[in-house]
Amino acid sequence: MRLPTAPDGSRGCSALARHTGEQIAGTAGRTIGWLLIEHPGPWRHPAFASPGLDKDVVSALAARITGHDVKPQLIKRPGPPRERRGPHRAYLAHVSRTSPWMRRIDFTDQAELLAYDVTAAEHPTPPDFGTPVDHTLYLVCTHAKKDPCCAVLGRPVAAALADTEAEVWETTHVGGDRFAANLVALPQGAYFGRLDPVSAVHTVTTLEKGGIVPDNFRGRCSDSSAVQAAEAALRAHLGTVGVDGVTHLGEEDTSDGVRVTLGHGEGLYTVSVAREEGPACPTTCSALEPSRPVHHRVVEIEGLPALSG
């Protein structure tokens, strides 16, 4: 594979995107349901073709979630492979601003997962199976077979986060290879990109205290790209505020983009977002031809008087 190369000689799609300063706000893939299955690897691409997976089981799971808003991921603990004692873990997570939830399922045989309705992850009401999870899971993409940038940049981030008190997993492709290293917090659905070990620890430490660092924030995967970009811009204006400190109150299409209404504290804001094609770029290291990704650029943030109640 011939990797894209930035003018400074650094290689990889992520190096080129950093060099050009491509916008990361508004780039979180939209998904509300997540299915995480522990599998130590090695991982292939596509992930469900990885050796060691029961082909009949993963085929049945893939068939079940087809047509449903559920994103399947393989996960493993950071670091070199080691013997796993006790059962493996699977998680179902539902991402929502109002009703997020997560459930853990322990299994010793992958076939046991077929006993559960994995499509439950797309519904706001949690199922009556599994163990409730009341803390955040942090997923760092390290999927080398999908894109080398994810492994080269993701593994040091995962290793650094493994030394914190947070629950951290390496995971397969989450989207946005050129923004590596990528981190997803569940069930909040918050995406972060262009992390290094230092910024990743700061991001997670702040999230554990209930806040979002705006610097590397890509958006929430439960929102449209326009809302993601609007929230990221408002958070950049406000600084570090609570995970739920910015509320999404509405959005409407306009002749030249989207108008998003957001709330924070006693303030009400309208954010004008324009849709535009970015410059041609390789979106992954394996891209045969450059493409022009759509960006959602914030044109204006207008503060409105507080609503009287």
C-alpha positions as CSV (number, residue, x, y, z in Angstrom):
1,M,0.0,0.0,0.0
2,R,1.4,3.4,-1.0
3,L,0.5,5.8,1.8
4,P,-0.6,9.4,1.2
5,T,2.2,11.8,2.0
6,A,2.0,15.3,3.4
7,P,4.3,18.0,2.0
8,D,6.4,17.8,5.2
9,G,7.1,14.1,4.4
10,S,4.9,12.6,7.1
11,R,2.9,9.7,5.8
12,G,-0.6,8.5,6.1
13,C,-4.1,9.9,5.5
14,S,-4.2,11.3,9.0
15,A,-0.9,13.1,8.5
16,L,-2.2,14.7,5.3
17,A,-5.5,15.7,7.0
18,R,-3.6,17.3,9.9
19,H,-1.4,19.2,7.5
20,T,-4.4,20.6,5.6
21,G,-6.2,21.3,8.8
22,E,-9.3,19.5,7.6
23,Q,-12.3,20.1,9.9
24,I,-13.1,17.3,12.3
25,A,-16.3,18.8,13.8
26,G,-19.4,17.3,12.4
27,T,-17.7,14.0,11.3
28,A,-19.0,11.4,13.8
29,G,-20.9,8.7,11.9
30,R,-24.6,8.6,12.9
31,T,-25.5,5.6,15.0
32,I,-27.7,5.2,18.1
33,G,-27.2,1.4,18.7
34,W,-24.0,-0.3,19.4
35,L,-23.1,-4.0,19.7
36,L,-19.6,-4.7,21.2
37,I,-18.2,-8.2,21.3
38,E,-14.9,-9.0,23.0
39,H,-12.6,-10.8,20.6
40,P,-8.8,-10.6,21.2
41,G,-7.9,-10.9,17.5
42,P,-6.2,-10.8,15.2
43,W,-8.7,-8.6,13.5
44,R,-9.4,-8.5,9.8
45,H,-11.4,-6.2,7.6
46,P,-14.3,-6.6,7.6
47,A,-14.2,-7.3,11.3
48,F,-16.7,-10.1,11.3
49,A,-14.3,-12.0,9.0
50,S,-11.7,-12.2,11.7
51,P,-10.2,-15.6,12.6
52,G,-11.4,-17.1,15.8
53,L,-15.0,-15.9,15.4
54,D,-17.7,-18.5,15.0
55,K,-18.8,-17.9,11.4
56,D,-22.3,-19.3,12.0
57,V,-22.8,-17.0,15.0
58,V,-21.5,-13.8,13.4
59,S,-23.5,-14.5,10.2
60,A,-26.6,-14.9,12.3
61,L,-25.8,-11.7,14.3
62,A,-25.1,-9.8,11.1
63,A,-28.4,-10.9,9.6
64,R,-30.3,-9.9,12.8
65,I,-29.0,-6.3,12.8
66,T,-29.4,-5.8,9.0
67,G,-31.8,-3.0,8.5
68,H,-31.5,-1.9,12.2
69,D,-29.6,1.0,13.6
70,V,-27.0,-1.1,15.4
71,K,-23.2,-0.8,14.8
72,P,-21.3,-4.0,15.5
73,Q,-17.7,-3.7,16.9
74,L,-15.1,-6.1,18.1
75,I,-13.2,-5.0,21.2
76,K,-10.2,-6.1,23.2
77,R,-8.2,-4.9,26.1
78,P,-5.3,-2.6,25.3
79,G,-1.8,-4.1,25.1
80,P,-0.3,-7.3,23.8
81,P,-2.6,-10.4,23.7
82,R,-2.8,-12.2,27.0
83,E,-4.7,-15.1,28.4
84,R,-8.3,-14.2,29.3
85,R,-9.5,-15.7,32.5
86,G,-13.2,-15.9,33.1
87,P,-16.0,-15.1,30.6
88,H,-15.7,-12.7,27.8
89,R,-17.9,-9.6,27.5
90,A,-20.3,-8.2,25.1
91,Y,-22.1,-4.8,25.5
92,L,-25.3,-3.3,24.1
93,A,-25.4,0.5,24.2
94,H,-28.1,3.0,23.2
95,V,-26.9,6.5,22.5
96,S,-29.3,9.3,23.3
97,R,-29.3,12.8,24.8
98,T,-32.3,11.8,27.0
99,S,-32.3,8.1,27.5
100,P,-28.8,6.5,27.1
101,W,-28.2,3.1,28.5
102,M,-25.8,0.2,28.4
103,R,-25.9,-3.5,29.3
104,R,-23.1,-6.0,29.7
105,I,-23.5,-9.7,28.7
106,D,-20.9,-12.2,29.9
107,F,-20.3,-15.3,27.7
108,T,-17.9,-18.2,27.4
109,D,-19.1,-19.4,24.0
110,Q,-20.0,-16.9,21.2
111,A,-23.1,-19.0,20.4
112,E,-24.6,-17.8,23.8
113,L,-25.0,-14.3,22.2
114,L,-27.7,-15.7,19.9
115,A,-30.0,-16.0,22.9
116,Y,-30.3,-12.2,23.1
117,D,-32.1,-9.6,21.0
118,V,-29.2,-7.5,19.9
119,T,-31.5,-5.1,18.1
120,A,-32.6,-3.9,21.5
121,A,-29.7,-1.4,21.3
122,E,-31.7,0.8,18.9
123,H,-34.5,1.3,21.4
124,P,-34.6,3.9,24.2
125,T,-36.0,1.5,26.7
126,P,-33.3,-0.9,28.0
127,P,-34.0,-4.7,27.8
128,D,-34.6,-6.9,30.8
129,F,-31.4,-8.9,30.2
130,G,-27.8,-8.2,30.8
131,T,-26.1,-6.3,33.7
132,P,-26.7,-2.5,33.8
133,V,-23.5,-0.5,33.2
134,D,-23.5,2.8,35.0
135,H,-20.1,4.1,33.9
136,T,-18.6,5.2,30.6
137,L,-16.8,2.9,28.2
138,Y,-14.0,4.4,26.1
139,L,-13.3,2.8,22.7
140,V,-10.0,3.6,20.9
141,C,-9.9,2.5,17.2
142,T,-6.8,0.4,16.5
143,H,-8.0,-1.4,13.5
144,A,-4.8,-1.9,11.5
145,K,-6.3,-3.9,8.7
146,K,-8.8,-1.1,8.0
147,D,-6.2,1.7,8.1
148,P,-2.6,1.7,9.4
149,C,-3.1,5.2,10.9
150,C,-5.6,3.8,13.3
151,A,-3.1,1.3,14.7
152,V,0.0,3.5,14.6
153,L,-1.8,6.4,16.4
154,G,-4.5,4.5,18.3
155,R,-2.4,2.0,20.1
156,P,-0.3,4.6,22.1
157,V,-3.5,6.4,23.0
158,A,-5.1,3.1,24.2
159,A,-2.0,2.3,26.2
160,A,-2.0,5.7,27.9
161,L,-5.6,5.4,28.8
162,A,-5.1,1.9,30.2
163,D,-3.2,3.6,33.0
164,T,-6.2,5.6,34.1
165,E,-9.2,4.6,36.2
166,A,-11.4,4.5,33.1
167,E,-12.6,1.4,31.4
168,V,-10.8,1.4,28.0
169,W,-11.1,-1.0,25.1
170,E,-9.4,-1.1,21.7
171,T,-12.0,-1.5,18.9
172,T,-12.4,-2.0,15.2
173,H,-13.3,0.7,12.7
174,V,-15.4,3.6,14.1
175,G,-15.2,5.9,11.0
176,G,-12.9,8.8,10.1
177,D,-9.6,7.0,9.6
178,R,-7.9,10.3,8.7
179,F,-8.8,11.8,12.1
180,A,-6.8,9.1,14.0
181,A,-6.4,8.6,16.8
182,N,-10.1,8.3,17.3
183,L,-12.0,7.8,20.6
184,V,-15.7,7.1,21.3
185,A,-17.3,7.4,24.7
186,L,-20.4,5.3,25.3
187,P,-23.3,5.6,26.0
188,Q,-22.8,9.4,25.5
189,G,-21.9,8.8,21.8
190,A,-19.2,11.5,22.0
191,Y,-16.5,11.2,19.3
192,F,-13.0,12.7,19.6
193,G,-10.3,12.7,16.9
194,R,-6.6,13.7,16.4
195,L,-5.8,12.6,19.9
196,D,-2.3,11.8,21.2
197,P,-1.6,10.1,24.5
198,V,-1.5,13.5,26.4
199,S,-4.7,15.0,24.9
200,A,-6.5,11.6,25.2
201,V,-5.8,11.4,29.0
202,H,-7.0,15.0,29.4
203,T,-10.1,14.3,27.4
204,V,-11.0,11.1,29.3
205,T,-10.1,12.6,32.7
206,T,-12.4,15.5,32.0
207,L,-15.2,13.2,30.8
208,E,-14.9,11.2,34.0
209,K,-15.6,14.5,35.8
210,G,-18.7,15.2,33.6
211,G,-17.2,17.6,31.1
212,I,-16.3,17.7,27.4
213,V,-13.0,19.2,26.2
214,P,-14.0,21.0,23.0
215,D,-10.5,20.9,21.3
216,N,-10.8,17.4,19.6
217,F,-14.6,17.0,19.7
218,R,-16.0,15.5,16.5
219,G,-19.7,15.4,17.7
220,R,-22.3,13.0,19.0
221,C,-23.2,10.0,16.9
222,S,-26.9,10.4,17.7
223,D,-27.0,13.8,16.0
224,S,-26.9,15.0,12.4
225,S,-23.6,16.3,11.0
226,A,-25.0,19.8,11.1
227,V,-25.9,19.6,14.8
228,Q,-22.5,18.0,15.6
229,A,-20.7,20.9,13.9
230,A,-23.0,23.4,15.6
231,E,-22.4,21.9,19.1
232,A,-18.7,21.7,18.5
233,A,-18.5,25.3,17.6
234,L,-20.6,26.4,20.5
235,R,-18.5,24.3,22.9
236,A,-15.3,25.9,21.4
237,H,-16.9,29.3,22.2
238,L,-18.0,28.3,25.8
239,G,-14.9,26.3,26.8
240,T,-15.2,23.0,28.7
241,V,-18.7,22.5,29.9
242,G,-20.8,19.5,31.0
243,V,-21.6,16.6,28.8
244,D,-25.2,17.6,28.9
245,G,-24.5,21.3,29.3
246,V,-25.4,22.0,25.6
247,T,-29.0,20.9,24.7
248,H,-30.3,20.4,21.2
249,L,-33.6,22.2,20.8
250,G,-34.2,22.0,17.0
251,E,-32.9,22.2,13.5
252,E,-34.3,23.3,10.2
253,D,-33.1,23.4,6.6
254,T,-32.5,26.8,5.0
255,S,-31.7,27.8,1.4
256,D,-28.0,27.6,2.1
257,G,-27.6,25.1,4.9
258,V,-29.1,24.3,8.3
259,R,-30.1,26.5,11.2
260,V,-29.6,24.7,14.6
261,T,-31.0,25.9,17.9
262,L,-29.0,25.0,21.0
263,G,-29.3,25.9,24.6
264,H,-26.8,26.4,27.4
265,G,-27.7,27.5,30.9
266,E,-30.0,30.5,30.5
267,G,-28.9,31.2,27.0
268,L,-30.4,30.2,23.7
269,Y,-28.3,30.1,20.5
270,T,-29.0,29.8,16.8
271,V,-26.1,28.4,14.8
272,S,-26.1,28.8,11.0
273,V,-24.3,25.9,9.3
274,A,-23.4,25.7,5.7
275,R,-22.9,22.5,3.7
276,E,-19.9,22.6,1.4
277,E,-17.5,20.2,-0.4
278,G,-14.1,20.2,1.0
279,P,-10.9,19.9,-1.0
280,A,-10.1,16.6,-2.7
281,C,-8.3,14.3,-0.3
282,P,-7.7,10.6,0.4
283,T,-10.2,9.7,3.1
284,T,-8.3,6.6,4.0
285,C,-4.8,5.3,3.4
286,S,-6.2,2.7,1.0
287,A,-8.3,5.1,-1.0
288,L,-7.6,4.5,-4.7
289,E,-8.7,8.0,-5.7
290,P,-9.2,11.2,-3.6
291,S,-12.7,12.3,-2.9
292,R,-14.4,15.5,-1.8
293,P,-16.0,15.0,1.7
294,V,-18.9,17.2,2.6
295,H,-18.1,19.6,5.5
296,H,-20.6,21.4,7.7
297,R,-19.1,24.8,8.4
298,V,-20.4,27.1,11.1
299,V,-21.1,30.5,9.6
300,E,-22.5,32.3,12.6
301,I,-23.5,31.8,16.2
302,E,-26.2,34.1,17.3
303,G,-27.2,34.5,21.0
304,L,-30.8,35.0,21.7
305,P,-32.5,36.3,24.9
306,A,-33.3,33.5,27.5
307,L,-36.8,32.0,27.1
308,S,-39.2,33.2,29.8
309,G,-41.1,30.5,31.4
